[in-house]
């Protein structure tokens, strides 16, 4: 365990960006970033906030596994390698300011907008787009909006749609094989500039934070909807997804995470106390 403790004793790093669930730091090499997964949880455009203990570790493991599997079938991604239990080394990309939502079943806001019951199967996978802008509430947009504002070119959007359908086909089969229905999920893409060449790649993460995952037999929700809807057992749901995928941290790793979390929480309290003084 000593080697793992050293991984967490990292020197101060230059912060690049902090979002609702992740932080980005300057990477060790040009063109790279360190992506750190937090335990913070938000919903309803940051109106509801909370903490899901161990979520960062589980999402790191789940996303690493899924990004690797997608790379194996030819989907280019920003993922390079895992660094430790909460962090990944990724390629620095220019994020396309769109959330790409792939829906297989009606759920969430979609079910409300169209007045249909949650769980209703759609005739075929459906793609929707949102403009990534927290101040505006990430509004739904059409292809015409995307082209008018120059958020993506027609060629890029064609490529995004092609990747989104391929990713959906693969993940739907993967999750169905472990007794989970992929209801819907959100993707983000980025432009990678390497050797005077521009390439569109899958970015962000794929985890229970941005996927709706339901048990095929019981219909139990195994994703962030448990947090959104106050269903309880949120940590257990994330752990169950990791367990079925075969990436659940072992007991020693889990106990170490608890220890590290306690130390981080203590340090945060001390820092807050100093600021009050």
GISUL-V27073 format. One record per residue. N is the residue number from 1. SS is DSSP state (helix for helix, strand for strand, loop for the rest). Layout:
# GISUL-V27073
{{N & SS} {N & SS}}
This chain:
# GISUL-V27073
{{1 & loop} {2 & helix} {3 & helix} {4 & helix} {5 & helix} {6 & helix} {7 & helix} {8 & helix} {9 & loop} {10 & loop} {11 & loop} {12 & loop} {13 & loop} {14 & loop} {15 & strand} {16 & strand} {17 & strand} {18 & strand} {19 & loop} {20 & loop} {21 & loop} {22 & strand} {23 & strand} {24 & strand} {25 & strand} {26 & strand} {27 & loop} {28 & loop} {29 & loop} {30 & loop} {31 & loop} {32 & strand} {33 & strand} {34 & strand} {35 & strand} {36 & strand} {37 & strand} {38 & loop} {39 & loop} {40 & strand} {41 & strand} {42 & strand} {43 & strand} {44 & loop} {45 & loop} {46 & loop} {47 & loop} {48 & strand} {49 & strand} {50 & strand} {51 & strand} {52 & loop} {53 & loop} {54 & loop} {55 & helix} {56 & helix} {57 & helix} {58 & helix} {59 & helix} {60 & helix} {61 & helix} {62 & helix} {63 & helix} {64 & helix} {65 & helix} {66 & helix} {67 & helix} {68 & helix} {69 & helix} {70 & helix} {71 & helix} {72 & helix} {73 & loop} {74 & loop} {75 & loop} {76 & loop} {77 & strand} {78 & loop} {79 & strand} {80 & strand} {81 & strand} {82 & strand} {83 & loop} {84 & loop} {85 & loop} {86 & loop} {87 & strand} {88 & strand} {89 & strand} {90 & strand} {91 & strand} {92 & loop} {93 & loop} {94 & strand} {95 & strand} {96 & loop} {97 & loop} {98 & strand} {99 & strand} {100 & strand} {101 & strand} {102 & strand} {103 & strand} {104 & strand} {105 & strand} {106 & loop} {107 & loop} {108 & helix} {109 & helix} {110 & helix} {111 & helix} {112 & helix} {113 & helix} {114 & helix} {115 & loop} {116 & loop} {117 & loop} {118 & loop} {119 & loop} {120 & loop} {121 & strand} {122 & strand} {123 & strand} {124 & strand} {125 & strand} {126 & strand} {127 & strand} {128 & strand} {129 & strand} {130 & strand} {131 & strand} {132 & loop} {133 & loop} {134 & helix} {135 & helix} {136 & helix} {137 & loop} {138 & loop} {139 & loop} {140 & strand} {141 & strand} {142 & loop} {143 & helix} {144 & helix} {145 & helix} {146 & helix} {147 & helix} {148 & helix} {149 & helix} {150 & loop} {151 & loop} {152 & loop} {153 & loop} {154 & helix} {155 & helix} {156 & helix} {157 & helix} {158 & helix} {159 & helix} {160 & helix} {161 & helix} {162 & helix} {163 & helix} {164 & helix} {165 & helix} {166 & helix} {167 & helix} {168 & helix} {169 & helix} {170 & helix} {171 & helix} {172 & helix} {173 & helix} {174 & helix} {175 & helix} {176 & helix} {177 & loop} {178 & loop} {179 & loop} {180 & strand} {181 & strand} {182 & strand} {183 & strand} {184 & strand} {185 & strand} {186 & strand} {187 & strand} {188 & strand} {189 & strand} {190 & strand} {191 & strand} {192 & strand} {193 & strand} {194 & strand} {195 & loop} {196 & loop} {197 & strand} {198 & strand} {199 & strand} {200 & strand} {201 & strand} {202 & strand} {203 & strand} {204 & loop} {205 & loop} {206 & loop} {207 & loop} {208 & loop} {209 & loop} {210 & loop} {211 & strand} {212 & strand} {213 & strand} {214 & strand} {215 & strand} {216 & loop} {217 & loop} {218 & loop} {219 & loop} {220 & loop} {221 & strand} {222 & loop} {223 & loop} {224 & loop} {225 & helix} {226 & helix} {227 & helix} {228 & helix} {229 & loop} {230 & loop} {231 & loop} {232 & loop} {233 & loop} {234 & helix} {235 & helix} {236 & helix} {237 & helix} {238 & helix} {239 & helix} {240 & helix} {241 & helix} {242 & helix} {243 & helix} {244 & helix} {245 & helix} {246 & loop} {247 & loop} {248 & loop} {249 & loop} {250 & loop} {251 & helix} {252 & helix} {253 & helix} {254 & helix} {255 & helix} {256 & helix} {257 & helix} {258 & helix} {259 & helix} {260 & helix} {261 & helix} {262 & helix} {263 & helix} {264 & helix} {265 & helix} {266 & helix} {267 & helix} {268 & helix} {269 & helix} {270 & helix} {271 & helix} {272 & helix} {273 & helix} {274 & helix} {275 & helix} {276 & helix} {277 & loop}}
